[in-house]
Amino acid sequence: MASALLLINLHSRQGKQNFHRIQSYLEELGIQLLTKSSEHPQQIPQLIHHHHKEVDFVIIGGGDGTFNSAITPLLETQLPLGIIPLGTANDLARTLDIPFNLQKACEIIAQGKKQMIDVGKVNDQYFFNVASIGLSVAITNQLTKNVKRRWGVLAYAVTACKVLLRSRPFSAKIHHQGKVIKVKTVQIAIGNGRFYGGGMTITHDAEIHDQRLDLYSLETKHWWEIINLLPSFWLGRYPQNKVRLLEGKEFLIETRKPHSINTDGEIITKTPAKFEVITQGLNVFTP
């Protein structure tokens, strides 16, 4: 019988009320569980390191920030990851086609099919989905838990509308394949996966196993121009005169003064920033 360390973030959007249900589903599917509840994602690395020799894989229930907190110990232990989406945006689950239905998500883990996926890295921090500078940082700063609980995934759109009115372009240098590109932009986003911000798309053909990073720089002059681009954010196809698209395994971004960087919904580093891809870094249960 396969054994797993089950970690549920009780503060995720659906964590507390589904804790026992998830446990029951997994046990009924024949998985032997070592269950540890987590009040804060910061506890997850310690729990994985402490118990990694006792189990065959790790199952985590939470949102994108919870999964992000597990990247370092998973890279170090090389334990496979099972994903139970319990957050607001659930962009990692969306990228991997993992259903939001909890029973079906548990069944995917029990079926045992795994896939090696890439991991993004900015400075000394890892990310699954997207790391970004500019608008998204302001959105994250205003995206309170109360707003998330009230509006769900719509909280991102509601908060973005408020932030847009005060957005101002900033100057940056993008070092890419031996060239230095000077830009005036309101947002630079670098994606490892496909989705971010509750279903927006970094680019239409991005995959979390394509061994590359995708960058877009949003080079609009006025906030109302971004309104016209909204369909592009969902489709991942952008007009070339407003959005600069680049791809590669490595980027360096410099700004005149340090700018905060949002990685998977958490603000944890600043520019100057080196971005790189860790190819086939983690093994994940997928449909």
Secondary structure, DSSP 8 states (H G I E B T S, - for coil): --EEEEEEETTSTTHHHHHHHHHHHHHHTT-EEEEEEESSGGGHHHHHHHHGGG-SEEEEEE-HHHHHHTHHHHHHH---EEEEE-SSS-HHHHHTT--SSHHHHHHHHHHT-EEEEEEEEETTEEESSEEEEEHHHHHHHH--HHHHHHHTTHHHHHHHHHHHTT---EEEEEEETTEEEEEEESEEEEESSSEETTTEES-TT--TTSS-EEEEEE--SSHHHHHHHHHHHHHT---TTTEEEEEESEEEEEESS--EEEETTEEEEESSEEEEEEEEEEEEE--
